[in-house]
Amino acid sequence: MTSKYPELPPEVRDLSFWGMLKIFGPGAIIASVTIGSGETVFPSRNGALFGYSLLWCFVLGTVIKGFQVYSGARFMTLTGRHPLESWNELPGPRGWFVWCMTILSLFCMPLFLGGVLPRMLADFTVSGVMGVTTEDASLFNLYACLWGTLFIVVAVALTFLQSYGFLEKVQTALVGLLLFCIIVAVISSAPDVVAMLRGLVIPTIPKFESWVAAMPELRDRDPWVEVIVSIGVIGGGTQDYFGYLGFLREKGWGLMSQVGSPRERTGWSVNTSPDNVATGKKWLRAPLIDVSFAFTAVMFFALSFAVLGAVILHPMQIAPSGSNLLTQQAGFLVRESQSPLVQSALGILYKTGIFFAFFGTIHGAFELYTRTTHECLIVAMPSLRKVPLKKFRLVTVSTIGALGLILLWCSLDPVVMLTPAAIVSATFTCGLWCFAILWSDRVHLPPELRMGRLLVVCVALSGIALTVFGVTGFSKWLSGLF
């Protein structure tokens, strides 16, 4: 049985500006879900710690992850099959690689949606909105846990009530709101353009200055761990990307609507007639546009917050940490030279933008992780293929929400909790993805539709970089513990 690609819709065929905006959808969810810690906290923290010198790592991180995600979206568009279905056939015991990726990815989801994102937003709400200081640590922690609980409960409730289309529109709007805020901030900061360009194009070995090394939480932390965590959280990890590919089923690009359903047909192959191959290659415009738009937004936000950290926080020798991971960044908009009225207006703008960006991250992540769990488990455990998505949503959201609440009330430092999760799921497993998708491309696609040599090289180099970062970061993180 051979499959032919469906006719191209107008937005994919004509490639007008408005047509490309119609294509951009699942990528907006990835961009907005990772804008939380990935693009607002750690880039500004990186800029505060290292100045302009490590801007290159954010460019590198978004580029290599862009290649990684596009390689998966490309395979799924051309075959209609999630890459996990292909990886089930890797040499060795059946399903070993799928189980490896599933366990490492699912393990990190409660960490992000418990002790990290809700706690960051709760700390920001308690200190930045309520005005409660950390002088009374027990009271501050109680308020933070209560607010974090509220955010988790509301996000869980919205997940059960929303539709995919609603989620896509909300997350796109949040990206637009943050884009406006960050443009205002960068323009008003007057960065050192020469130093900024040097930091972008000249790779520099990370090194803590004396004031940074004196910080208690960084005294035993290797600078490379800080850098690798920053690269890891940029754009998300496999716990996000498996779900992103699941969202693509809603779009039905290429063969997705014909082959890639949970009850997919077997014994298929792609029709390799010249016309069908040409149509298949044109379908690749859709994932390319979606991924390009998403990671361009990710890179813009990351670099902007890193520059603002270098301009505002680094000279003041202030680094976001502990309960102040978000409050220190208020200085990106609010300056002492401004009138009280302007300070008040810009302060409200910053708090509003950060609040909705983080809550949007929490809100979108529950549905995204539902798709991740669904895509991973129906391949790892084929008996679950007949279970409807709504049941996966109930179990996934309830489990992650409950585990997240437990981790939230443990009151661990978000940076401490995020570090191993970011190293494992956002660098190491991403590197494994790249190598596995190269195998899938070679084994499960006809020669006419395989990656070109340049793309193969880019994906392979991305895999090497992400794997090396993951192994290096984990070893240095462990050495800092003992």
N, C-alpha and C positions, 0 to 999 in steps of 0.2 A: 504494500500500500504506500503510495507516494502522496505527499501533501504539497499543495500549491498555496502560495501566499495570497491573501485577499487583496482586493484593490486598495490603493492608497487613499486615505481621506484627504480633503482639500488642504488642511493645514500641513500635512506631511509632503504633499505633492508640490505645493506652491511656495512654501517657506517664506511667507510674508511675516512681518514682525508680529502682527496680531495672531497669526497662525502659530508661531513659535510659542507665544504666551499661552495659547490653548494647550499646547503639548506639555508645557511646564506644569507639573502637578505633583506626582510622587516625589520628585526632587525637592519641592518646596517643603514637604514634610520632613525629609532628611535634614535640610538646611535649618529649619526652625527648631527641630528636636535637638540638634547638636549645638545650636547657638547658645544654650544655657551655659554649662561649664566650659564647653569646648571653645566658644568664641568670645565670651565676655569675661570669664574669670581668669583662666590660665594664660591667655595671651597678654592681658594687662599685668598679671603677676610676673610673667616672663620679662616684659618690658621694664617693670619696676626693678627686677633683680639684675638684669643684664644690660639695660639700656637698649640702644639700637642694634647691638652687635649680633643678635640671634634672630633677626627678622627672616633670614634665609630659611630657617627651619620650618616656618609656617608655609612658605611657598613650597618647599619640598614636600611637606606633609600633605597639603591639599592636592598637589599634582600626582603624587604616587597613589593616593587613595582614589583620586578621580579615575586613573587608569584601572585600578582594581575594580571599582564598582561598574565602570563601563564594560569591562570584560565580561562580568556576570550578566549585565543587562543585554549585552550583545548576544551572548549565547542563548539567553531565554527568548529573545525576539526571533532569532533564526530557527530555533528548534521547538519553541513552545514549552520547553522543559526547564524547571528550576535546576540550577547547577548541582544542587544536592542530589537530585535524582541520577545525575551522571556520576557523581562521586561515589555513589553506592556500588559502582562497578569497578572501582580502583583495585589494582592487584592486591591480593592478601585476603584475609577473612572478610566476608561480605559485610559491608556497612561499618567497618572499623573506623574509617575516616569520618563518616557522617556522625557517628557517635562521639568521636573526639571533638569535632567542631560544635556539635550540639551541646555537650556538657560544658565546654569552656565558654560558650556564648550565653547559655541560659543561666549559668552560675552568676554571671555579672549583672543580670537584670535587676534583682532585688537591691543590689548595692547602689546602683544609680537611682532607683526609685524609692529609696528609703533613707539611708544615711547620707546621701550626697545632695541630690537636687532639692528635695523638700526641706532638708536641713539648711541648705544655703539660703533658700527663699525665706524660711522661717527666721533665721538669724537676721536677715536684711529687714524683715517686717518688724521684728522686735526692736532692733536698734535704730533703723533708719526711719521707720514710720511711727512706732510707739514712743521712741526716745528712751527706752530702757537701756541702761549701761551694763557692762559686765562686772561692775564693782560687786554687785550681789550675784555671784555666779549661779547659785541654786535657783534664784527667782528667774534670772535670765534663761536658764536652761529649761525651766518648767514652761515658761511662755513659749519658748522656741518649739518644744515638743508638742504643745497644744496647737500651735499654728501649723506646724508640719503635719500633724494628724488631720487637721481640717483640710489642708491642701490635698492630701492623699485621698480622703473620703470624697471630696467634691470632684476630683479628677476621675475617680473610679465611677461615680454616678454619671458623669457626663459621657464616659466611654460607653456605658450601656445605652445611653439615650441618643447618641449621635449617629450619623451616617458617614460613609467615607467621603462623599461629596462635601458635606458640611465641614468635616475635618480639614480637607484640602483647602477650602476657601478661608477658614479661620487661620490656618498656619501661613498661608500666603499673605494675608493681611498683616500678621504679626511680623513677618519678614520686612514688609514695607514700612511698618511703624519704626522698627529698629533701624532700618536703613536711613530714614529721615533723621533720627536722633544722632546717629553716628556721624553723618555728614556735617551736621551742625557742630558737633564736638571737634572733629578733626580740623575743620576750617578755622575754628576759633583758637586752636592750640598753637598754631604757627610752628610746626616741627622743623628741625634742622634737616633740610632736604638732602644735603651732601652726606650727612651721617646716616640718614635713612637709606639712601641709595647704596652706600657702602655696606650696610647691614644686610641689604637684600641680595647682593651679588657676590659678596666675599664670605665664604664659610669660615666661621671662627670657632675655636675650641672653647666650650663654656668654662667660665671661672668665676667663682664667687669673690666679690670685693670684701674687704675686711668687715664692713658693717653688716653685710649679708651673712657672712660666716659666724658672726656673733649672735645671730638670731637663734634662740633655743631650739625651735623646731627644725632648723636647717643645719645645726652644728654637726650632726652626724649624717647628713644627706649628701650624696655625691651630686655635683652639678649636672652630670649626665642624666641622672634619674629625673631631675626637674625638666630637662629638655625633652627627654623621651616621653614623659607624661604629657607635656605640652603638645608634642606631635601626635601622641596617641589619642587625645581627646578631640583633636581637630577633625571635624567631619564625621565622628562616630567610629563604631567598630562593627564587627560581624554581627553582634546582637541587633544592630540597626539595619545592616545591609541585607541580611536574610529576609527581614520584614519588608524592606523596600522592594525587593524583587517580588515579594508576595503582593504588594500593592499594584505592581505592574499588571497583574491579572485583570484588575479593574479596567485597565486601558485596552487590553486585547491587542497589543501591537504584534505584527507579524503572525506567527503561528500560535500565539498564546491562547487564542480563543478556540483553536481547533485541537491542540495536542495537550496543552499544559494544565488541564483541569485535574482536580484530585483523583478523578476516575479516568485518567488519561488512557488513550488507546495504546495498544502495544503493536509491535511489528511495523511501525511507520518508518518512512524515510523521506527526505526532502527531494522534491522533483528538481532535477538538475538541468532542465531545459534552459537555454540562454535567456528567454524572456522571464522565467520564474526566478532565476538567479539575479537578474537585473532588478526585479521587483523586490526581492529579499534585501539586496544591498541598499535600496532606497528606503526600506523600512528602518534601516539602522539610523536614519536621521533622527527618528523620534527619541530613542534612548540617548543618543549623542547630545541632542539639544537639552534634554531634561537633566542629564548628569553634568553637562557643561555649565548650565545656568546655576545648578545647585552648588557646585564646588567653586564657581566664581564668586557667588555670594558668601560662601564659607571663607574663602581666602580674603575677600574684602573686609569682612567683619573681623577676622583674626588679626590681620595686619593693622587695621584701624585701632583696635583695642591695644595691641602691642605698642604701637607708636604713641598712643595716649599714655600708656604706662611709662614709656621712656621719657616723654616730655614732662608729665606732671608728677609722677610718683618717684621716679628714680632720683632726680635732684633732691627731693625731700627725704630720701632714704626711708621710704615707706613701701612695704610690700604687703599686698592683701594676704591675710592668713587668718586662721581660726574663725571666730565669729565675724570678722571684718572682711570676708572674701568679696563682698559686694559693696559695702558702705564706703570704702576708700575711693572707689571710682566716681563718687559724686563730684569730686573735684575736676572731672573731665569736662563738665559743663559749668559748674558753679565756681566763680573766681572771686577773690577778695576785692578786686578792682571794680566789680560790678555794683550797681545800685541795689539796695535791698529788694526792690520790686523785681528786678531782673533775676537776682539770686533766687528769690522765691519761685518765680515762674519756671526757671531752668531746673531748679531742684524738683519741682513737681513733675516736669517733663522727664527727668532722669528716672525718678522713682516709678513713674507710670510705665515707662518703657521697659525697665528692668523687671518690674513685677509681672507684666503680661508676657514678657519674653520667657521668663522662667516658668510661670504657670503654664504657658503654652507648650513648653518643653515637657513638663510633667503630664499635661493633658494628652499631648500627641503620642508620648512614649508608651502609654498603656495600650493603645490600639496598635501601634507599631510592633510592640513586643508580642501582642496576640498573634500577629501575622508571622513573626519569627518562630514562635512556639509551634504554630500550625505547620509551617513549611518544614521545620526540622523533624517534628515527630511523625508526620505522615510518611516520611521517607525512612526514618529509623525504625518505625513500628507500622508497617503497612496495614495492620488491622484497624488503624485509626482513620484510614482514608474515608470511611463512610460517616465519620462523626462530623456533624455540621459545624461551620465556623462559629456560630453563636455559642455552642457548648465549649469550644476551645476558649472563646472570649471569657465565659463565666469562670472556668477553672483557672485560666492564666491570670486574669485581672485579680481574682480573689486571692490566689496564692501569692502573687507578687505584692499585692497590697498588704496582706497580713505579714509577710516576711519584711516588707519595707517598714511597717509600723514597729516591728520588733527592733530592727536595726536603728530606726529613728530614736527610739527611747533608750537605746544603748548609749547615745550621746557621744559617739566617737568623732574625732576630727575628720571633716569631709575630705581633706587632702590625704590623710592617712588611709582612709577607706578607698578612695578613688585610685590611689597609686597602683596597687596590684591589678585592679580591674582594667585600668587603662593600658597597662603594659601587656596583659594577656590578651584581652579581646580586641584591642584597638591597634596593636602592632603585630604581635606574634601570630595570632590566628589570621590576621589580614594577609601576612606574608604567605602562610600556607594556602590561603585562598588563591593567590596569584599562581602558584605552582600547579595547583590542582586544576585551575581553569585552563591552563595551557595544555594539560593532558586531555581535558574534555574537548577542547577545540580540535586537537589532532585526531582524536578517536571517534568523536560523534558528529563531526561536520564533514561534508564532502569537500574536496580540495578547493572547489570553486568559491566556497563561502568561508574558508578559514581566515584567520587573522593574517594580515600582511606582515612582512618581515619587520618593519619598523614598530608596529604595534606589539608584536611578539617580544621584541627587545625591550620596549618600554614596560610591558607587564612583568617580564622576567626581572628587570632591574628594580622595579617596585617591590617584587617579592623578596629579592635579596635584601633591600634596604629595610623593609618592615620586619623581616625575620631577624636580621642582625640587631635592629633596635630593640626588638622584643627580648631576645636572649641576653643582650648586654644590660638592658634596663632591669631585667629580673635578677640577674646575678649581682648587680650593684645594689639593688634594693635589699636583697637578702643579706649581703655583706654589711649593710648599714644597720641591720637588725641585731647582728651578733658581734 
